[in-house]
Amino acid sequence: MIINIPTKHDFENVAKENLTLAFNLLFKVYENDIDHEDEIIKEEVPIQRIWDHHHGTLRNTLILLNQAIEGLMKAVICETSSLLLIDKQRKDWPTLPLAENKDFDSLYTIGGEALLTTFCAVGSTINIDNDLIHFIEEIRQKRNQAIHGINVKDVSVKYIIENILKTFTIWFGKDTWHKELKQNIFENPLFGYFDSDFESANSYKFLDFALLIIGKAPLSNYVSLDIKKRPYFCPLCKHGIERDYGTLSSKWAFLNPNQPTSKTVHCLNCHRSFRVQREKCKINGCKGNVLYDAGYADGLICLTCFNISNYVNE
């Protein structure tokens, strides 16, 4: 018989790992070589030169992206039967009572066109249309070029990052790309040894990176809130970063729903919601009207300027 048959979740987990690794490889380039305060380097070394230098990393992330998509197609097929992945005539399957046991991993499995046509043949909650097939085939062809050492045209860091987010969203829904990246931080055995609040809130950098690379309009396709509306500070993330270690200027909390009377903000970084009060901020020059009760005796925190609203500048 065939033993150790993989499940849908096995393929999904590996696919998520590949997508997360691909994102993090590019994020590390940004964090190590681009996101710094040295004005001389910023002036003399164009960002594109740095990405061109890391063309090998771009190739590897493209390969990881393709492997993730293949794994996700296999996961869909497994919902019907994992045996559909076997590239062997059924008469040769080791399934008869006296047949020697064979591990699934020792058998050849389908790939390429056979994988794609089988993926299209089974039932799925994924919307399988011409756009999706074109997307899958485009990534596969570019991956083949990368494997064969051919100069892959139109493959930039923007292309890779946006398609990582697109893949996450097609299969798992909006926000899942960031939640997986954040979960990867939690699962690190070193998590919490420095400061768990700071380390958790620090995942805002993934959002900043994605925004910088692909832009606000494209990014809005992969998050659940309308980021083109006015952003606010998240009281939890702001506290986590600024309590002892630095300054948080990024705003990733938005009214939900985004209406004049809405009394809830939701943060795309910590994925938590907070009740707010809709009152005009009393800080001179601040036009904010979204205030949060942090438990301070002297007033509410304005999530626009992050000052205690009862204080009035002289």
Buried (B, 14 or more C-beta within 10 A) or exposed (E): EBEEBBEBEBBBEBBBBBBBBBBBBBBEBBEEBBEEEEEEEEEEBEEEEBBEEBEEBBBBBBBBBBBBBBBBBBBBBBBBEBBBBBEEEEEEBBEEEEEEEBEBEEBEBBBEEEBBEBBBEBEBEBEBEEEBEEBBEEBBEBBBBBEEEEEBEEBBBBBBBBBBBBBBBBBBEBBBBBBBBBEBBEEEEEEEEEBEBBBBBBBBBBBBBBBBBBEEEBBBEBBBBEBEEBBBBBBBBBBBBBEEBEEBEBBBBBBBEEEEEBEEBBBBBBEEEBEBEEEEBBBEEBEBBBBBEEEEEEBBBBBBBBBBBBEEEE
